[in-house]
Amino acid sequence: MTAHTAPARPHVPTPQPDAAPRLRTATLFRDRPLLLDNGHIVSNVRLAYHTYGTPRDHAILVLHALTGTSAVHEWWGALFGPGKALDPERHFIVCSNVLGGCAGSSGPAELGTDDLSIPDMVRAARELLAHLGVRRVTVIGGSMGGMHAIEWLRAYPDLIDRAVVIAAPAQHSPWAIGLNSAARAAIRAAPGGEGLKVARQIAMLSYRSPDSYAATQAGPSPRARGEHAITTYLQHHGQKLHERFCERTYLTLTRAMDAYRTTPADLACVHVPTLVVGIRSDVLYPPHEVRAVADALGNARYWELDSIHGHDAFLMDADTLNDRIHETLHPQE
């Protein structure tokens, strides 16, 4: 179920460039509530966000992955800065923590529901852009953020100048759903933190490739005597996520990803110029699943990142990705 009324035009202060990136929070849907796809009505929804550059009516909207935050300059530094694809001196850049997230936005407990959809999250982000005075966008996202970018293309094609979809399918395969199901089962079996650590270890195995782990985590562990490197690597990442993430958010977001479905017919009438990026060694979202998104869209080109590092190559090999995204944003240069 979708709300169709256009958001009211807010009062927008005189644009001022950001001296430094900092976390902000907007309270949205104060006067006009958000109707979620599950029929639940929510008001006074918080979205945490970062902005970069001078505010204007066009923005580059960066869409983060499952456990990401709005601080894109921290996790995508290879794309961020003067002369890069994400250049605050040239663009107004916005990145928000998703609805249901746990990095400053309203989470499931505050919203009163664990049943959120990716369209719900995109509608909340659309409201944030209206709040910021943004009329048109370029959307860029990888992994879960790529699925959000696909939903932006489906729901708001008339607002989008260009799009970049990275390592994301139009719907989850049984393999991807199975991985998330196992992760959620671990959380339910050991609530309070230990299950989230195991969930992260399951996910980390799908985020890299066998060749990547053979190249980087072979042999004995430098962290613990008598252990394999891969064992303590996974334990380390499980502990890191436990320290900064909410297990209820993890359950909510992975269910939303598993439930998302966009058909070729939904995308065939979308003619926004779009770059779709697959990763040769991605075992979570194999290249043929990602290429299918490009094939379904009315004006897309497909490019494949040649990396051994699997799904996480969009973060680990971001230097190469930067050049392609820069070409997409500035095709005449």
C-alpha positions in Angstrom: 0.0 0.0 0.0 1.5 3.3 -1.0 0.8 6.9 -0.1 0.3 8.9 -3.3 0.1 12.5 -2.1 3.1 14.7 -2.8 5.0 16.0 0.2 4.5 19.6 1.1 7.2 21.9 0.0 9.2 22.8 3.2 10.8 26.1 4.1 14.4 25.7 3.0 17.1 27.9 4.6 19.6 29.9 2.6 22.1 27.3 1.3 25.4 27.2 3.2 28.3 24.8 2.4 29.1 22.2 5.1 32.4 23.1 6.9 32.8 19.4 7.8 30.6 16.3 7.5 28.5 15.7 10.6 25.6 13.6 11.6 22.2 15.3 11.5 18.7 14.1 12.3 15.4 15.1 10.7 12.0 14.4 12.2 9.6 13.6 9.3 5.9 12.9 8.8 4.9 15.3 11.6 1.7 16.5 9.9 1.1 13.8 7.4 1.8 10.2 8.6 3.7 7.5 6.7 1.5 4.6 5.8 3.7 1.4 5.8 3.1 -1.4 3.4 1.9 -3.6 6.3 -0.9 -1.1 7.1 0.9 0.4 10.1 0.8 4.2 10.4 3.8 6.0 11.8 4.4 9.7 12.6 7.4 11.8 13.8 9.9 9.4 12.1 13.6 10.2 12.6 16.1 9.8 9.8 19.8 10.3 10.6 21.8 11.7 7.7 25.0 13.3 6.5 25.2 16.0 3.8 28.3 17.1 1.9 28.8 20.2 -0.2 26.5 23.2 -0.8 22.7 22.4 -0.6 20.9 22.7 -3.9 17.9 21.3 -5.6 19.8 18.4 -7.1 21.6 15.8 -4.9 23.5 12.6 -5.3 21.8 10.2 -2.9 24.1 7.5 -1.7 22.3 4.4 -0.4 24.2 2.2 2.1 24.5 -1.5 2.5 22.8 -3.7 5.2 25.0 -2.7 8.2 26.2 0.6 6.8 25.7 4.1 8.1 25.1 7.6 6.7 28.8 8.4 7.0 29.7 7.6 3.4 33.0 9.4 3.7 34.1 6.8 6.2 33.2 3.6 4.4 33.5 4.7 0.7 36.5 6.9 0.9 37.9 5.7 -2.4 35.0 7.4 -4.1 34.8 10.4 -1.9 36.7 13.7 -2.2 38.0 16.3 -4.7 38.1 14.9 -8.3 36.4 11.6 -7.2 33.0 10.4 -8.2 31.5 11.8 -5.0 33.0 15.3 -4.9 31.5 17.7 -2.3 33.1 20.6 -4.2 31.0 19.7 -7.2 27.9 18.0 -5.9 25.5 18.2 -3.0 25.7 14.6 -1.5 23.2 13.1 0.9 23.3 9.7 2.7 20.8 8.7 5.3 20.6 5.8 7.6 17.6 3.7 6.5 14.3 3.7 8.2 14.5 0.8 10.7 18.3 1.3 11.0 20.2 1.7 14.3 22.6 4.5 13.4 20.4 7.4 14.4 17.2 6.6 12.5 13.9 5.3 14.0 14.3 1.6 14.6 11.8 -1.2 14.9 11.1 -0.6 18.6 10.4 3.1 18.1 8.3 2.4 15.0 6.3 -0.3 16.8 6.8 -2.8 14.0 9.4 -5.3 12.8 7.7 -5.6 9.4 9.2 -2.9 7.1 9.6 -3.1 3.4 12.3 -1.6 1.1 9.5 0.6 -0.5 8.8 1.9 3.0 12.4 2.9 3.5 12.6 4.5 0.0 9.4 6.6 0.8 11.1 7.8 4.0 14.2 8.8 2.1 12.1 10.6 -0.5 10.5 12.6 2.4 14.0 13.5 3.7 15.0 14.9 0.3 11.8 17.0 0.2 12.7 18.3 3.7 16.1 19.3 2.4 14.7 21.1 -0.7 15.9 18.5 -3.2 13.8 18.2 -6.3 16.0 15.9 -8.5 18.5 13.1 -7.6 21.2 10.8 -8.9 21.0 7.6 -6.9 23.9 5.3 -6.2 23.9 2.2 -4.0 25.6 -1.1 -3.5 24.2 -4.4 -2.1 21.1 -3.5 0.0 21.7 0.0 -1.2 21.6 -1.2 -4.8 18.2 -2.8 -4.1 17.1 0.6 -2.8 18.3 2.2 -6.0 16.2 -0.3 -8.0 13.2 0.7 -6.0 13.9 4.4 -6.5 14.0 3.6 -10.3 10.7 1.7 -10.1 8.9 4.2 -7.8 10.3 7.6 -8.8 11.8 7.5 -12.3 10.7 11.0 -13.0 12.8 12.4 -10.2 16.0 10.7 -11.2 18.7 12.0 -13.6 21.0 9.0 -13.4 21.4 5.9 -11.4 24.2 3.4 -10.4 23.1 -0.1 -9.1 26.0 -2.1 -7.7 26.0 -5.8 -6.9 22.3 -6.0 -6.3 19.5 -8.2 -7.7 15.9 -7.4 -8.4 14.9 -10.1 -5.9 16.7 -12.5 -3.6 17.5 -16.0 -4.8 16.8 -19.0 -2.5 20.5 -19.0 -1.8 20.4 -15.4 -0.5 17.2 -16.0 1.5 18.7 -19.2 2.9 21.8 -17.3 4.2 19.6 -14.7 5.8 17.3 -17.3 7.3 20.3 -19.1 8.9 21.6 -15.7 10.3 18.2 -14.9 11.8 17.9 -18.4 13.3 21.3 -17.8 15.0 20.0 -14.5 16.5 16.8 -16.1 17.7 18.7 -19.1 19.2 21.1 -16.9 21.1 19.6 -13.4 21.7 21.5 -10.8 23.5 24.6 -10.6 21.2 26.1 -14.1 20.7 23.6 -14.9 17.9 24.4 -11.6 16.1 28.0 -12.5 16.1 27.3 -15.8 14.5 24.9 -14.1 12.0 27.8 -11.8 11.0 30.1 -14.7 10.5 27.6 -16.4 8.2 27.2 -13.2 6.2 31.0 -12.6 6.0 31.4 -16.0 4.3 29.1 -14.9 1.5 30.6 -11.4 1.2 33.9 -12.7 0.0 34.9 -15.5 -2.4 37.0 -18.7 -1.8 39.9 -17.2 -3.8 39.7 -14.0 -1.7 39.9 -15.9 1.6 42.6 -18.1 0.2 44.6 -15.0 -0.6 44.0 -13.2 2.6 43.1 -15.6 5.4 45.2 -18.7 4.8 47.3 -20.3 7.4 47.6 -19.8 11.2 46.0 -16.9 12.9 48.0 -13.8 13.9 45.4 -13.2 16.6 45.3 -16.5 18.5 47.9 -19.2 18.7 46.7 -22.6 17.4 43.7 -21.1 15.5 43.2 -20.7 11.8 43.4 -17.2 10.4 39.9 -17.5 8.9 38.5 -18.5 12.3 39.7 -15.5 14.2 38.9 -13.2 11.3 35.3 -14.2 11.4 35.2 -13.9 15.2 36.7 -10.5 15.0 34.1 -9.2 12.6 31.3 -10.8 14.6 32.5 -9.0 17.7 32.8 -5.7 15.8 29.2 -5.9 14.6 27.9 -6.8 18.0 29.5 -3.7 19.4 27.8 -1.3 17.0 24.6 -2.9 15.7 21.1 -3.9 16.9 20.0 -7.5 16.4 16.3 -6.4 16.0 17.4 -4.1 13.1 19.3 -7.0 11.6 16.2 -9.2 11.7 14.0 -6.4 10.2 16.3 -5.4 7.4 17.2 -8.9 6.2 13.5 -9.8 6.1 12.8 -6.7 4.1 15.5 -7.7 1.6 14.2 -11.3 1.4 10.7 -10.0 0.7 11.6 -7.5 -2.0 10.4 -8.3 -5.6 10.7 -6.3 -8.7 9.8 -7.8 -12.0 11.2 -7.1 -15.5 7.8 -5.6 -16.4 8.2 -3.1 -13.4 11.5 -1.9 -14.9 10.9 -2.0 -18.7 9.3 1.4 -18.8 12.1 3.0 -16.8 14.4 4.9 -19.2 16.7 6.6 -16.6 20.4 6.3 -17.8 21.7 3.6 -15.4 25.0 1.9 -14.8 24.5 -1.6 -13.4 27.7 -3.2 -11.9 28.2 -6.9 -11.3 31.2 -8.5 -9.7 32.8 -11.5 -11.4 33.4 -13.5 -8.2 30.3 -12.5 -6.3 28.8 -15.7 -4.7 26.0 -13.8 -2.9 24.6 -12.1 -6.0 26.2 -13.8 -9.0 26.8 -11.7 -12.1 23.9 -13.2 -14.1 21.4 -12.0 -11.4 22.8 -8.4 -11.5 23.0 -8.4 -15.3 19.3 -9.3 -15.4 18.5 -5.9 -13.8 20.4 -4.1 -16.7 18.5 -6.2 -19.2 15.2 -5.3 -17.7 15.7 -1.6 -17.6 15.0 0.5 -20.6 18.2 2.5 -20.7 21.0 0.6 -18.8 24.5 -0.6 -19.5 26.1 -3.4 -17.6 29.7 -3.5 -16.5 31.5 -6.2 -14.5 34.1 -5.6 -11.9 36.9 -8.2 -12.3 38.0 -8.9 -8.7 38.7 -12.0 -6.6 37.1 -10.4 -3.6 33.5 -11.4 -4.2 30.6 -9.3 -3.1 32.7 -7.0 -0.9 34.8 -5.9 -4.0 32.6 -2.9 -4.3 34.2 -1.7 -1.1 37.6 -3.4 -1.4 38.3 -2.5 -5.0 36.5 0.8 -5.0 39.3 2.7 -6.8 38.4 0.8 -10.0 34.7 1.4 -9.4 35.3 5.1 -8.9 36.4 5.6 -12.5 33.3 3.9 -13.9 30.9 5.9 -11.6 32.7 9.1 -12.5 32.2 8.4 -16.2 28.5 7.8 -15.5 28.0 11.0 -13.6 30.0 13.1 -16.2 29.5 11.4 -19.5 30.7 14.4 -21.5 34.1 14.6 -19.9 
